[in-house]
Amino acid sequence: MKPKLFIPFLLLVSIFGSHKSTAQDAVEKVAGIPVNYDEALVKPYTLPDPLTLSKGQKVSDAETWYSSRRPEIVRLFEEHQFGKTPDRSEVSFKVFDTGTPAFNGQAIRKQVTLYFTNDTSDHKADLLIYLPSDSKGPVPLFLNISFVPNQVTVDDPGVRKGMMWGREGKKVPVPNGMTFGRMDAEKFIAAGYGFATIYYGDIEPDFAKGISYGIRGYHLKKETKYPAPDEWGAIAAWAWGLSCTMDYMETDSGIDSKKVALFGISRLGKTVLWAGAHDPRFGMVIASCSGEGGAAISRREYGETIKHMTDSTRFFYQFCGNRAKYGDDPGQSPVDAHMLVALMAPRPLLLQTGTADNWSDPKGEFLAAVAAEPVYELLGKKGLGTETMPAANVPILHDLGYFMHEGGHGAMPGDYHIFLQFMDMHFSKTK
Ligand code: GCU
């Protein structure tokens, strides 16, 4: 019998089904909870001001943002949305592929095992890296967090074969010929960038009981079955793994670690937003269709809501326990998506969405970027510069960027051209 692999449903629909609509868009209830797709039915809401401290004081200079408001917002997200993470003191690395020519000599391939705990027998992930072979110094790099192991993400026979989580809660070999999640690493190499990828399942499996196998389970205090309500959900665990990846990259002289663009799709779009917000060493984030719990305003009742997301039959485990408290009234939450976007400032952030991805609320993501603009401006950077949503296929690329392709959930081949354009704008290359 073939093992059933774990691949997020909405992505499968958009990859193998129509790009015009997704199955979830067509239904009016998800987990028995109605879904609104009618703009006229969105109730008015008020967003917390990213530039007012909890105690009421206005933030009018960069110094107060960095010293007081930014840390305050990070803490609020830790406590109410993603959960607090442990330190990374047990993390170590082993470079087992120190530099092998790949892609007809265009790139040098490196492979590194990241060990997340002192015991190196479990809780480890292989990081796959390509650097342009003709680079004259450290290169900026595109770092992808992937739904699939490295040998599936990149078509290169030299990549060490990893296993993948199956629905039964066991790691299984990847079926021959699988191409879901495949990316064109050579496109980045040709443009003078490094490319790296890591499999999210090696950090924490993506299902409710995954905690028993992942890094969160390892860090549970004795006698405790589940993290406390303000401790990490799976998204914070994946983001923690990305910070471990950055810990390695800071030690690699081939990589310009201040110019790493972090990329993820969907739940991994939420992950890269939180990773970039939490860990300012990431120089750029490109978040694809991150939706609810990512860049889409939660107070806006359109598409997926906190209540859908945190339902016990769905994705509650991806967030901290406290997140579900706001299901009935997102207006009670001290945070919303515009504050997550603002935490990236002054670093460049690109939000990529799709016209038919109503479940993820592309307009809600646009509005979050608009509401984050005052923070970018305070730090001398440029937000979207408009309150009018752009048409499909018309990118807005400043320090904040927004791009909505014509199509559904996920990143489409043409989007990568925009990602490279955004990287070119912000990352100078030594080559
Ligand atoms: C579900 C979920 C979304 C998520 C998506 C994915 O559809 O409701 O919030 O982004 O899965 O990760 O594919």
Residues whose N, C-alpha, C, O or C-beta is under 5 A from the ligand:
A	BS01	GCU	P8 L10 L11 I265 S266 R267 C289 S290 G291 E292
